[in-house]
């Protein structure tokens, strides 16, 4: 992702600051520069901003975390969960930083390939893979984790008809329980994902499935994501490690040579600090499941939110302000279309908000409880309710923080609202900011075309 030459002066970044403070300073620089350069304006009142420096630092920290607990030469693939931020330039940037791709649909695979992620650094996971998806992955040599016995039978037939060098494994549901967000807990007793390890007869079925198929060399598990504590993540990994040890003991050889431990490291949405870190997770794995990291097994991870969430800012212009029932309301262009989870499940997905004035400077003044509302036509379209911020005025700006994953990159076209522009930025220590457009703002004409505008009379003759 190349950056434009345009630069705008701003407050300098102190390189000796803690990582969270340094990231916050870069954010303030980027907000002011985005407004001064017109990336956010009356004509384009909403944009996503991605901190390129932060993305690179997060990728470096992830690689270092697991390199620090495994012997030299241990094969480790960190595959970014493409669903978290499905943007080709972002995937390309991560590829340049040594991060592969975990994909769960033909679209995500196409994005990864467009970014230049090689098949050897790509993993296909999905509970509903079609024959065509499987055939393509096996032909390319992409790692595949079978979700269930029927899919495994489908792979059997494909392997017989066209032998493949693709690494193959089975996704296991360790059934270790739920975290605080049920919808994101994938290791419950009744989860739709994987082979349930603790169901009657399932463990023996799994062992036999491997013994009957010498080409099954991986075991995969993913316990969940936001709301899953580290202890529960580790318990899920421990369960599949023990299964791999049993398979290898029964086989009398190291048939399973790689464990895919998924992702799921939760994100701290309460401050700028990354907590927990990938390093803390890796060290806990080393303490609780030492055999996993002693060099006998290769390792695959599938982190998404924990890599990108804190690298994104959603910046919205305040269009109007009003009061209702004595409460101030700031009406913005950021709502359900770019913060879907927060709007529909605010208790599980509260966002930090920051206020900036019309010129992009941090807003000053006493905090006042106010609603920050979006443009969609239903009452619950709120980024936050009764949120304490300096009192906003028309022409000010609100930044929704930690939105680099699962927010502005996943557009929800409620009210036919167009997709906002997304821009990467690099804020330098000398106070300059450079931008590159990752995705241009969606023209209304394109929205009309996607809605059948090219065939307005398609139904007239029915």
C-alpha positions in Angstrom: 0.0 0.0 0.0 1.8 3.1 -1.2 1.2 6.4 0.5 0.4 9.7 -1.1 2.9 12.5 -1.0 0.6 15.1 0.6 1.6 15.9 4.1 -0.1 18.1 6.8 1.7 19.3 9.9 0.2 18.3 13.3 1.2 17.6 16.8 4.4 15.6 17.1 4.6 12.0 18.3 6.9 11.4 21.2 8.7 8.1 20.3 9.5 7.6 24.0 5.8 7.4 24.9 4.1 4.2 25.9 2.6 2.3 22.9 -0.9 3.3 23.8 -0.1 7.0 24.2 2.0 6.9 21.0 -0.9 5.4 19.1 -3.3 8.1 20.5 -1.0 10.8 19.4 -0.8 9.4 15.9 -4.6 9.2 15.9 -5.0 12.9 16.8 -2.6 13.8 14.0 -4.5 11.7 11.5 -7.9 13.1 12.5 -6.8 16.7 12.1 -5.0 15.9 8.8 -8.0 14.0 7.4 -10.2 17.1 8.0 -7.7 19.5 6.6 -7.2 17.4 3.5 -11.0 17.0 3.0 -11.1 13.2 3.5 -13.9 14.0 6.0 -16.0 17.0 4.9 -19.6 18.1 4.4 -19.5 16.1 1.1 -17.9 13.1 2.7 -19.0 13.2 6.3 -17.7 9.7 7.3 -14.4 7.8 6.8 -12.4 5.0 8.2 -8.8 5.6 9.0 -6.2 2.8 9.4 -2.9 3.4 11.2 -0.3 1.7 9.0 2.4 2.1 11.6 0.2 0.4 14.2 -0.6 -2.5 11.8 3.1 -3.1 11.2 3.8 -2.9 15.0 1.0 -5.4 15.8 2.3 -7.9 13.2 5.8 -7.6 14.5 4.6 -8.1 18.1 2.6 -11.2 17.2 5.5 -12.8 15.4 7.9 -12.0 18.3 5.4 -13.3 20.9 5.5 -16.9 19.5 9.1 -16.8 18.4 9.9 -16.1 22.0 8.3 -19.3 23.3 9.2 -21.8 20.5 12.6 -23.3 19.6 14.4 -21.8 16.5 13.2 -23.5 13.3 9.6 -24.3 14.6 7.2 -23.8 11.7 4.8 -21.1 12.6 2.2 -19.6 10.3 0.2 -16.6 11.5 -2.9 -16.4 9.3 -4.9 -13.2 9.6 -8.7 -13.8 9.8 -9.7 -12.0 6.6 -13.3 -11.6 7.9 -12.0 -9.1 10.5 -10.9 -6.5 7.9 -11.6 -7.8 4.3 -9.6 -5.1 2.4 -7.0 -6.1 -0.2 -4.4 -3.4 0.6 -4.6 -4.3 4.3 -4.1 -8.0 3.5 -1.2 -7.0 1.3 0.4 -4.9 4.1 0.1 -7.8 6.5 1.6 -10.2 3.9 4.6 -7.9 3.7 4.9 -8.2 7.5 5.0 -12.0 7.3 1.3 -12.7 8.0 -0.8 -15.1 5.9 -4.6 -15.4 5.6 -7.4 -17.5 7.1 -10.4 -17.5 4.8 -13.9 -18.7 5.2 -15.6 -18.1 1.9 -14.8 -17.9 -1.9 -14.9 -14.1 -1.5 -12.3 -14.1 1.2 -10.1 -16.4 -0.7 -10.3 -14.2 -3.7 -9.3 -11.2 -1.6 -6.3 -13.0 -0.2 -5.2 -14.1 -3.6 -5.6 -10.5 -4.9 -3.3 -9.4 -2.1 -0.7 -11.9 -3.2 -1.0 -14.2 -0.2 0.5 -17.5 -1.4 -1.5 -20.7 -1.0 1.1 -22.1 1.4 0.3 -19.2 3.7 -3.5 -19.6 3.4 -5.9 -21.7 5.5 -9.6 -22.4 4.6 -12.1 -22.7 7.4 -15.9 -22.8 7.0 -18.7 -25.0 8.3 -20.3 -25.1 4.9 -17.7 -25.6 2.2 -19.0 -26.5 -1.2 -17.4 -29.1 -3.5 -16.2 -26.4 -5.7 -14.5 -24.6 -2.8 -12.8 -27.7 -1.6 -11.7 -28.7 -5.1 -10.1 -25.3 -5.7 -8.3 -25.3 -2.3 -6.9 -28.8 -2.8 -5.8 -27.9 -6.3 -4.0 -24.8 -5.1 -2.4 -26.5 -2.1 -4.3 -24.5 0.5 -4.6 -25.9 4.0 -8.2 -27.2 4.7 -9.8 -28.0 8.1 -12.8 -30.3 7.6 -15.7 -29.2 9.8 -17.6 -32.5 10.1 -17.8 -36.1 9.1 -19.8 -35.4 5.9 -17.2 -32.9 4.7 -14.4 -35.4 5.5 -16.2 -37.9 3.3 -16.4 -35.4 0.6 -12.6 -34.7 0.9 -12.0 -38.5 0.8 -13.6 -38.6 -2.7 -11.7 -35.6 -3.9 -8.4 -36.9 -2.6 -9.0 -40.2 -4.4 -9.8 -38.5 -7.7 -7.0 -36.0 -7.6 -4.2 -36.4 -5.0 -3.2 -33.2 -3.3 -0.3 -31.8 -1.4 -2.6 -29.5 0.6 -2.2 -29.8 4.4 -5.5 -31.4 5.7 -7.0 -31.6 9.2 -10.2 -31.6 11.1 -11.8 -28.9 13.2 -12.5 -30.0 16.7 -15.0 -28.4 19.1 -13.2 -28.8 22.5 -16.5 -28.1 24.3 -14.8 -26.2 27.1 -17.6 -23.6 27.5 -18.7 -20.1 26.7 -17.3 -16.7 27.3 -19.3 -13.5 28.1 -20.7 -13.1 24.5 -22.6 -16.3 23.6 -22.7 -15.5 19.9 -18.9 -15.5 19.7 -18.4 -18.6 21.8 -17.6 -21.4 19.4 -16.6 -24.2 21.9 -20.0 -24.6 23.7 -21.7 -28.0 24.0 -23.9 -27.3 21.0 -21.7 -25.1 18.8 -22.3 -25.4 15.1 -18.5 -25.6 14.5 -16.3 -28.7 14.3 -16.6 -32.2 15.6 -17.8 -32.1 19.3 -14.9 -33.7 21.2 -16.9 -34.7 24.3 -20.0 -36.1 22.7 -20.5 -39.8 23.2 -18.2 -41.8 20.9 -16.8 -38.7 19.2 -13.2 -38.9 20.5 -12.8 -42.5 19.3 -14.4 -41.6 16.0 -11.9 -38.7 15.6 -8.9 -41.0 16.4 -10.1 -43.6 14.0 -10.7 -41.0 11.3 -7.0 -40.0 11.5 -5.7 -43.6 11.7 -7.7 -44.4 8.5 -6.3 -41.4 6.7 -2.6 -41.0 6.9 -2.9 -37.7 5.0 -4.7 -36.0 7.9 -1.8 -34.2 9.6 -3.4 -31.3 11.4 -5.9 -30.7 14.2 -7.7 -27.4 14.5 -9.7 -25.7 17.2 -11.0 -22.1 17.8 -12.7 -21.5 21.2 -14.1 -18.1 20.4 -13.2 -14.5 20.3 -14.3 -11.4 22.1 -15.5 -12.2 25.6 -13.3 -15.4 25.9 -10.8 -15.2 28.8 -7.3 -16.4 28.3 -7.8 -19.3 30.6 -10.7 -20.6 28.5 -8.6 -20.1 25.3 -5.8 -22.2 26.8 -8.1 -24.9 27.9 -9.4 -25.2 24.3 -5.9 -25.5 23.0 -4.9 -28.0 25.6 -7.8 -30.3 24.7 -6.8 -30.5 21.0 -3.1 -30.9 22.0 -4.1 -33.9 24.1 -6.1 -35.3 21.2 -3.1 -34.9 18.8 -0.9 -36.7 21.4 -3.4 -39.6 21.5 -3.6 -39.9 17.8 0.2 -40.0 17.4 0.5 -42.5 20.2 -2.1 -44.8 18.6 -0.5 -44.3 15.2 2.9 -45.1 16.5 4.4 -42.1 14.6 4.0 -38.3 14.4 1.1 -38.3 12.0 -0.3 -35.0 13.4 2.5 -32.6 12.9 0.7 -29.2 13.1 -1.8 -27.7 15.5 -4.0 -24.8 14.3 -5.0 -23.1 17.5 -7.3 -20.5 15.9 -7.4 -16.9 17.1 -9.7 -15.3 19.5 -7.5 -13.1 21.7 -9.9 -10.5 23.1 -9.5 -6.8 22.7 -9.5 -4.2 25.4 -12.0 -1.6 24.2 -11.7 0.4 27.4 -8.4 2.2 26.7 -5.6 2.6 24.2 -3.5 -0.2 25.8 -3.4 -3.6 24.2 -4.4 -6.0 27.0 -4.1 -8.9 26.9 -1.2 -9.1 24.5 -0.2 -11.9 22.2 2.9 -12.2 24.2 0.9 -12.8 27.4 -1.1 -15.5 25.6 1.9 -17.2 24.2 3.6 -17.3 27.6 0.5 -18.8 29.2 0.4 -21.5 26.5 4.0 -22.2 27.2 3.2 -22.6 30.9 0.0 -24.6 30.6 0.7 -26.6 27.4 4.5 -26.9 27.2 4.4 -29.8 24.7 2.6 -27.6 22.2 5.6 -25.3 21.9 8.6 -27.5 22.4 9.3 -27.8 18.6 7.6 -31.1 17.9 4.6 -29.5 16.4 4.2 -26.8 13.8 1.8 -24.0 14.7 -0.9 -22.0 13.0 -2.7 -19.1 14.5 -5.8 -17.2 13.1 -5.9 -13.8 14.9 -8.1 -11.0 13.5 -9.6 -8.5 15.8 -6.5 -8.5 18.1 -4.3 -7.5 15.2 -6.4 -4.8 13.6 -9.1 -3.4 16.0 -6.8 -0.8 17.7 -5.4 0.3 14.3 -8.7 1.8 13.1 -10.6 5.0 13.7 -14.1 5.8 12.4 -14.4 9.5 12.0 -17.8 11.2 11.5 -18.9 14.8 11.1 -21.7 16.0 13.4 -24.5 17.2 11.1 -26.9 18.5 13.7 -27.4 18.8 17.4 -30.7 18.8 19.2 -32.3 18.0 22.6 -35.1 15.6 23.5 -36.3 15.0 27.1 -33.5 17.3 28.3 -30.7 15.1 26.7 -28.4 16.4 24.0 -28.3 14.4 20.8 -25.5 14.7 18.2 -26.7 13.4 14.8 -23.8 12.0 12.8 -23.4 9.8 9.7 -21.9 6.9 11.7 -24.5 4.3 12.8 -25.6 0.8 12.1 -24.1 0.7 8.7 -20.6 0.9 10.1 -21.0 -0.2 13.7 -23.6 -2.9 13.4 -22.6 -4.9 16.4 -22.5 -1.9 18.7 -25.9 -0.6 17.5 -27.7 -4.0 17.9 -25.8 -5.2 21.0 -24.5 -2.2 22.8 -24.0 -4.0 26.1 -21.5 -6.4 24.5 -19.9 -4.0 22.1 -19.5 -0.5 23.8 -17.2 1.8 21.9 -14.9 4.5 23.1 -15.7 7.8 21.5 -13.5 10.9 21.2 -14.7 14.4 20.4 -12.9 16.8 18.0 -13.8 20.3 16.9 -14.5 21.5 13.4 -10.8 21.8 12.6 -10.0 18.3 14.0 -8.5 19.5 17.3 -9.4 17.5 20.5 -12.6 19.1 21.8 -12.3 20.9 25.1 -14.8 21.5 27.9 -16.6 19.7 30.6 -18.1 16.3 29.8 -21.8 16.2 29.2 -23.9 13.1 28.8 -25.3 13.0 25.3 -26.5 10.6 22.7 -24.3 10.1 19.6 -26.7 9.0 16.9 -26.4 7.6 13.4 -28.4 8.4 10.3 -30.5 5.2 10.0 -34.3 5.3 10.4 -34.8 3.5 13.7 -34.5 4.8 17.2 -31.8 2.4 18.3 -29.3 3.7 15.8 -26.9 5.0 18.4 -23.1 4.8 18.7 -23.6 5.5 22.4 -26.4 6.7 24.7 -25.9 9.3 27.4 -22.1 9.2 26.7 -19.9 11.8 28.5 -18.1 14.0 26.0 -17.4 17.7 25.7 -20.7 19.1 24.4 -20.8 18.6 20.6 -21.9 21.2 18.1 -22.8 21.0 14.4 -19.6 20.8 12.4 -17.6 19.0 15.1 -16.4 15.5 14.7 -16.7 12.2 16.6 -14.2 9.4 16.4 -15.2 5.9 17.3 -12.0 4.2 18.4 -10.8 0.6 18.1 -12.8 0.1 14.9 -10.1 -1.4 12.7 -11.8 -4.8 12.7 -15.5 -5.7 12.2 -16.6 -2.1 11.9 -16.2 0.2 9.0 -14.7 -2.5 6.7 -17.9 -4.5 7.0 -20.6 -2.3 5.6 -24.3 -3.0 6.3 -26.4 -1.3 3.7 -29.3 -0.2 5.9 -31.3 2.7 4.3 -29.1 2.2 1.2 -26.4 4.2 2.9 -23.2 4.2 0.7 -19.9 2.7 1.9 -17.6 5.3 3.4 -14.1 5.9 2.2 -11.2 4.1 4.0 -7.8 5.6 4.1 -4.5 4.3 5.5 -2.2 6.8 7.2 1.3 7.2 8.4 1.9 9.8 11.1 5.5 10.7 11.5 7.5 12.0 14.5 8.0 15.3 12.7 4.3 16.0 12.8 3.5 15.1 9.2 0.7 12.7 8.1 0.5 10.9 4.7 -2.6 9.2 3.4 -3.4 6.5 0.9 -6.9 5.5 -0.2 -7.7 1.9 0.6 -11.3 2.1 -0.6 -12.9 5.1 -2.2 -16.2 6.4 -1.0 -19.0 4.6 -2.8 -20.7 6.7 -5.5 -24.5 6.6 -5.3 -24.6 5.5 -8.9 -22.8 2.3 -7.9 -25.2 1.7 -5.1 -28.1 2.0 -7.6 -26.4 -0.4 -10.0 -25.9 -3.0 -7.2 -29.7 -2.7 -6.5 -30.7 -3.7 -10.0 -30.6 -0.2 -11.4 -29.4 -1.5 -14.8 -32.6 -3.7 -15.2 -35.4 -1.5 -13.8 -38.0 -3.3 -15.9 -36.9 -6.9 -15.0 -40.2 -7.7 -13.2 -42.6 -5.9 -15.5 -43.5 -8.9 -17.6 -44.0 -11.4 -14.8 
